[in-house]
Amino acid sequence: MTLIKSISGIRGTIGGAQGENLTPIDAVKYAAAYGSWVKNQLDKEHYKVVVGRDARISGHMVQQLVMQTLVGMGIHVIDLGLSTTPTVEVAVTMEHADGGIILTASHNPKQWNALKLLNNKGEFLNAAAGQEILDIAEQGTIQFSEVDDLGEISINDAYIDLHIDEILDLPLVNTEAIKHAGFKVVVDAVNSTGGIAVPLLLEALGVTPVKLYCDPTGEFPHNPEPLKEHLGDLMELVKTENADFGIVVDPDVDRLAFVDEKGNMFGEEYTLVAVADYILQHKKGNTVSNMSSSRALRDVTEKHGGTYTASAVGEVNVVEKMKETHAVIGGEGNGGIIYPELHYGRDSLVGIALFLSHLAEEKVSVSALRKRYTSYFMSKKKIQLTPQLDVDALLKAMEVKYASEQINTIDGVKIDFAENWVHLRKSNTEPIIRIYTEAKSQEEADVLADRIISEIKEIAGI
């Protein structure tokens, strides 16, 4: 059982010992530290924080602990109840709130939960803010409010509808074309809050949803990470229903993947590629994804005359680079779409609307659309490390070894070869080096990864 305290939030398994798991005491401790941080940002009379959760079993308990802790600090809480990560992000700005907390462990199994923390822009905290909250939690000097200054909780369950309204109002969401196309789509929402939000969006767009695992009980029917090996039921139902395609989202609805009309994976990396292709057809501009994402986004961006930039891994780093380069679309290769015209956060709902607009305007099948993009194949491996190894020295040695190639060191070491690439980075939570490679065949990607692993082991003497 595990408790992971990081700058991006507090993540852990439910039950067990305080300080080693996400227990009620730990939930209160870090919610209070966040509340203190919020109050440190600005001296004002009233503070407001938006709180929502995915459908996992522990969510109601953790949310009550978090909200009542904030109340005890004199902070007013907007309770969204069952919601999605992007919906909470949108609600923070619409409420003019001082921050937000999402209770979700994303794609982790049901025994996990987490406090994901937002600033007053509805964006994930940067490293400095995250570290400040961790420091506050460990100092043990948090001040709570006196009885006449306690906060209040206001329930607002309208924000999924409001979020959808904001999406429908976007100029590049072609609602008329989508309605005219008469799409039928199967939705696998892994029995979480996507089962509420995605069918509502589809119905608003005139799409017929076929629901699969859309009951928000938190009892995940399969591993909730939206990968091919977990999606056999979706693939089969798309074919049985003669649907136009299938949609799968993770429990908090910030990762998005598609299955084509033949029951084949569209490719999680290609969610962002296809949406970017559509956006760039209508609006010239730049794109950003993280360093471990597919080269296919660079190809599409350059085809449309834009500039592609790679950021360090992590949503907050992608957002920072998008702002810096004035990117019109960006995200992460795990199916995370960030469309700044709506907000700076990964959002499956806006991704679905833009993908449907692309299909409706092109009048092609999902499988035909996928064939337009160069096929790249990825290998993701890792090397287990021993405590005595100097990881930074190993990465530096690889950088020197391949100095004649295109090197990027903003997050580990990425080596861009003419036909493929490798990205080496140390994990923040495990004693491992992650090795990501991409090439134009799976065999080539795997061979490259194995070669790099051998070279690292030779340098390390292991």
N, C-alpha and C positions, 0 to 999 in steps of 0.2 A: 504494500500500500504506500501511497506517495503523496507528498505535498511539494509542489514546485513553486517557489517564490521568484518571480522574474519581473523585469521592468514592464512587461506587457500585461501583467495581471497575476492572479493567484489561482493555481490550478491544482486539483488534488482529488483523491478518492474519498468517498463518504464513509464515515465510521472509523473506528480505531482510536489511536492515541492522539491527544492534543499535540500540535507542533509537528506531527509526522503525517497527518492526513488532513483533509478539509473537514474538520469537526465544526460544530456550532461555535465554539470558542474562537477558532481561527477565522471563521466567517465574520464574526463580530469585530475581531481585532483589526482585520484589514479593511473592513467597511469603515470603521472609525478612523483609521489612518487616512483613507481616501477622503472622508468628510473633513478632516483637519486640513488636508491639502487644498480642498476646494475653498475653504474659508480663508486660507492663507493667500489665495490668488487675488482677492479683492475685498476690501473692507466695506461692507454694505449691511443694510438692516435685515434683508431677507435673502436666503439662499434656496435654490431649487435644483433638484436632481431627478432625472428620469430613470426609472428602473423597469426592466422587462426581462423575460426569461424564455428559454425554449421549453419543450414539454417533458424533459427528463424527470424521472420519478422524484428526485430530491429537490427539484426546482422550487416547489411551493415553500418547503421548509427553509431553504437557503434565502429565498426572496424575503420572507417575513423577518428573518434575522437581520438581513441587510437593511431593509426599510426601517425597522424599528430602531436600529442603531443610529441611522441618519436622523430620525425623529428626535432621538435623545441628544443629538448634537445641535438641535434647533434648525435643522434643514427640512424644508418642505419637499415631499416626494410626490412625483407623478407616477402612479402605478399603472403600467400598461398590461400587466398580467402576462398571458401567453402572447408572445410577440416574436419578432425576428431581429437579428443583429442590425441589419440595415434600417429596419423600422425604428428601432431605438435611436439610431444615429440621426435619422431624419427628424424624429420627435424632439431631440435636444435643441436643434436650431429653431423649429417651429414654436417651441415653448419658451425660447430665449432663456434656456436653463443654464446653470453653471456647470453642468456635467451630466454624465449618464453611466449607468452600470448595467451590463448584460450578464445574466446568469446563464452561462452555457459553457460546455466543454467541447463545443464544435463537433468534430468527427470522432471524438473519443467514445468508448463504450459507456453503458448506462451507469456504471459505478462511479464515473467521474463527474465533476462539476467544476465551475470556475467563476471568478469575478473578473470580467473584462471591463476595463475602465476607459472612459471617454472624457475629453475636455469640453469646454463650452462651445466648440465648433462641431461637436458630434464626431470627433476623430479620435483614434487611439492615441494614447499619451506617447510622447517621445521618451528617449532614454533618461534624460535628466529628471523629468517629472516622475517617471516610474521609480527611479532610484530614491527620489525624495520621499515617496510614499512608503517604500520599504524601510527607509531610515526612521520615519515617524513611528511606524509600527514597532520597531525594536527599541525606541527610546522610552516608551511607556509613559509619556507625559501628556496624553490626550486629555483635553478639557471638554466635559459634557455640559449641557445647558441646564439652567435651573428650571423649576417647574413652570413658571410663567412664560418661558421662552422656548418651550418644546415645539418641534415642527409638527406638521400635519400631513396626512396621506390623502391624496385625491386620486380616485380611480378614473382612468380614461381608456376605454376599450375601443376607441374609434380610430386609432392611429394606423392600423393596417389598411383600413379604407382610405384614410387620408394619404398614406404613402402611395397607394395605387392611383389615386386621383392625380398626384404629382407626376407620376409616370405617364399617365394618359395625356397629360398636358404638354409633354415634351415634343418639340417640333419634329424630331426624327422618329417618333413612334407613330407609324402610319396605321392608325386604327381602321380607317376605311378599307385599305388594301387587305388587312388581316381579316376583317369581317367578311369581305368578299371572297376570300380564299376558302373559307369553310373548313378550317383545320380541325382535326380530331387528334388529341394528344393524350398519352398515358402519363400519369404523374406518380412517381414514387417519392414520398416525403418522409420515409422511414419513421412513420408514426410520431412526427414532431410538428412544429408549428408551420412548416411548409405546407402541411395538409390543410391548413386554414387559408394561408395567403396565396399559394399558387393557383388553386382552383378559382378563387375570387378574381384574381387578375385575369385568368384565361376567360372566364365568363364575361368579364367587362370588355374584353377584346373580341367577343363573338366566337371564341374557340370552344369546342366541346371537350371538356376534361373527362378522362376515364381515370378514376381514383384507385390507386394501389398503395396500401399502407399510408392512408391519409388521416387516420384517427389519432389525434394528438394525445396518446396515452403515455408516451415515453417508453413503451415496451418496444424497443427496436427489433424488427423482424429479421434483420441481418446486420452484419458489421456496418455501422453508419457512414464509413468513409466511402464516397461515391466512385469506387473503382470497379473495373470490369468483373473481377472475380466475385463481387458481392451482388451483382445485378442480373442474375439469371432469370428471376421472375419478371422483371421489367422487360427484358429482351424478348421473352416468350409472349408476354401479353401484348406487346406492340404488334407482333405478327398475328396473333389470334384475333385482335380487334381490327386488323387492317388499318391501324392508325398511321398518321403522317410521320410521327416520331414519338420518342419518349423523353421525359424530363426527369432527372433525379437531382435532389438538393440534399445537403447535409442538414443536421438537426437545427442549426440556427440560420440557415438559408443564405449563407454568404459564399458557398461553393456550388457550382452549376455544371452539370454534364448532360450530354444528349446521347440518345440511341436512335439510329436512323430507322427508316421504314422497314428495313430488312432485319432488324434486330441486332445490328452491329453497333459497337461503340463509335461515336463520332470522334472521340479522343478528347480527354479533359483539357489537354493543352490547346486544342483547336477551338474551344468555346470562345476564348478571348480573340483568337485570330479571326474567326468569322465575324464577330461583332465589330472588331476594329476595321475589317474590310468594308463593312456596311457604313460605318461612321465616316471613314476616309473618302468614300465615294461622294459623300454629301458635304463634307467639311474638311478642307485641307488642314493638316497639322501634324503634330508629333505624337509619338507613343512611348510608353515606358512599361517594362515588366522587370521582374527580378532576374538576377544572373543565372538562376537555375531553370528559367523558362525557355521554351522552344525558340529556335532561330526563325521559325515560320512567321512570327510577328514582325521581325526585322524585314523579312522578304516582302510582306504585304505593305508595310509602311513605306519602304523605298519604292515599291511599284507605284504608289500614289504620290510620290514626291515629298514625303515627310522624312523626319529623322527619328530613328529609334535610339533609345538610351536604356542601358541596363542599370538597375539599382541594386543595392545590397538586399539580401533576403529579408522579408518582413514587410507587412502592409504599411507601417508607418514610414519605412524607407522608400517604398514605391510612391506613396503620396507626396513625400518631400521632393522627390525627383520630378514628379509630374508637375508640381507647382513651379519648380525651378525652370523646367523646359517648356512650360505652357502646353503640356500634352492635352490633346482632346479626348484621349481614351487611354486606359492603362489597366494594369491589374497583375495577377499572378497566374502562372501556368497550371495551378490546381483548380482552375475553373472560376477564379475570382475576377469579376468585372468591376472596374472603377470608372464611372462615367461622371466627370466633374460637373457637368451641366445640372445634375441632380444633387450629388453630394460626393465627398471624398471618402468613400468606403466601399468595400466589396459588396455587391448587391445582385443577388440572383434574380430578383424580380425585374429590375430594369434590364438585366441581361436577357431574360426571356422575351420581353417586349421588343427589344432591338433585334434579336435573332428572328423572331416572327416577322418583323417588318422586312428584314433582309430576304427571307424566304418568299414572302408575299410579293415583293417588288420584282424579284428575279424569276418567279414562277418556275422554280426548280425543286426537285426532291432534296431531302437532306443528304442522301448518299451522293447525288450529283454535285451538290455544293461542296462536299468534302473533297471530291476529286480535283477541285480547282486549286487546292493548296498543296504545296510540296510536302511529301510525306517524310517526316523525321521520326526517328525511333530513339527512345531514351533508355538508359540503364541507370539504376540507382542502387549503389552498394555502399558498404561501410567497412572501416577497419577498426577493430577493437584495440584500444590503447592501454598501455600499462602506465602507472603513475610516474615512473621515472623518465618517460619520453618527453622531450621538448617539442610540442606540437608546432609551435611557431617556427622553430628551427627547421623542422621537416618541410613545412610549407615554403619557407624561404629557399630551401635547397631545390625544391621543385621549380620555383620561380626562376632561379638561376639556371637550372638545367635547360629550361625552355625559353630563355631570354630572347632568342631569335624569333619567337612567335609573338602574336598579339596577346599581351598579358593585362589582366585587370585584377587589382589587389584590394578593391574597396571592401570585399567580404570574402576572406580567404584568398584563394588564387584561382582565377579562371584563365584557361589557355585556349585561345581561339585558333584552331588550325583551318586550313583552306576548306576542308569538307566536313569537319566535325569540331566538337569542343569538349573540354572537360572542366568541371568546377569542383574544387576541393575546399571544404570548409569544416572547421571543427564545430561540434555541437556545443550549445550552451548548457545543455542539461544532461548529457551523457559523455563518458570518456571514449569518444569515437571521432574519426574523421569521416565525413560523408563524401562520397565520390559520385558525382552526377556526370554522365556523358550523353552526347547526342550525335547521331549519325544518320545516314540515309538507309540503313538497314539495321535490324535488331542485332544481327550477328556482329556487325562492325562496332555498334555501340558497346556490346558486351565484351568484345575482344579489347577495345580501347580501355574500358574500365579495368579489366583484369591486368592489362599491361601496366597501367598506372599504379595499381595496387602492388604489383611485384616490384616496381621501381621504388615506391615508398618504403616497402619492407626491407629492400636491399639497403637503402640509405639509413634506415633505423636499426638495421642489424637484427631484424626479427623474422 
